[in-house]
Amino acid sequence: MAHARGATALVVVPVLTPEPAAEQALRRRVLEGSGLDYLLVPVDRRWRIQGDRHPDARGARAIAEAVSAWLVAHDPRIAAAAAR
């Protein structure tokens, strides 16, 4: 649906490093071969909100920078806008 409306669809997967083998295997089973564009973003385990799995400001910044770089590399419209 996103592509049909001119949007870029991207599944963003924060990977808390180091990633346990079981999580890596599960991620592969779910995403590989799905036909979906996805971006793995390594996030240091220390970059989480205390007592929560969500990223803190450092983790959120790493994710945002990775998404931005991916979009510039994969979406010609965004690449053109970034070049201006």
N, C-alpha and C positions, 0 to 999 in steps of 0.2 A: 504494500500500500504506500509506503514511503516513497519508493522509486516511482510509482505511478503518478505521484503528486509533485515530482521534481525534487524530493528531499533525498538526502544521503542517509541510508540506514546503517548503523554501526553498533555492534554489541561491544561494550567496553567491559573488560574483565580485569579488575585489579587482582594481581597475584601477590599475596603476602610472601615475601622471600625470607628465608628459603621455603620453597613450597614442598610440603610433604608428598611423597610418591602417590599416596591414595588420592589426594586432591588433584594431582596432575593427571592421573589416569581417568578420574571422573570427568574432569574438564575436557579431556581429549574425546571421550566417548560422546559427550553432549555436543561439542562444537564442530569437531572435524567431520567433514562430509555433510554438514547441515545446509551448506549453500549460503550461509549468512556471512557477511563481512564481520570480522571481530578483531579486536585489538587487545593484546595482552599487555598490561602495564605493570611492571615490577614495582612493588611498594614495600619498602622496608617495614618489617613488623613493628618497629619502634614508632612508626609514623601513624599510629592509631589513637583515637580518642581513648583516654583511660577507661578501662572497663567495658569497652565497646569494640566491635570489629570495624566500625567505620573509620575512614581516614581522617587524620587531623589536617590542619592547614597545609603542612608539608606534603602529605599524601595527596590531598586534593589538587595542589599545584602540579605535582608530577603527573597526575591523571589528565588535568586540563592541558598541560603542555604536550603530552603524547597525543591526545585527541586532535589538538590544533595542528600538529605536524602531520598526522595521518590525513586530515582533511585537505591540507594544502597539497599533499602528495597524490591524493586520489580523486579529488573533485576539481575539475578544470575551472569551474566558476569561482571557487574559493581561492584557487591558485592565482587566478587573474586579479582578483580583488586584493590579495596579499601583495602582489607585485606592484600595485599602484602606490 
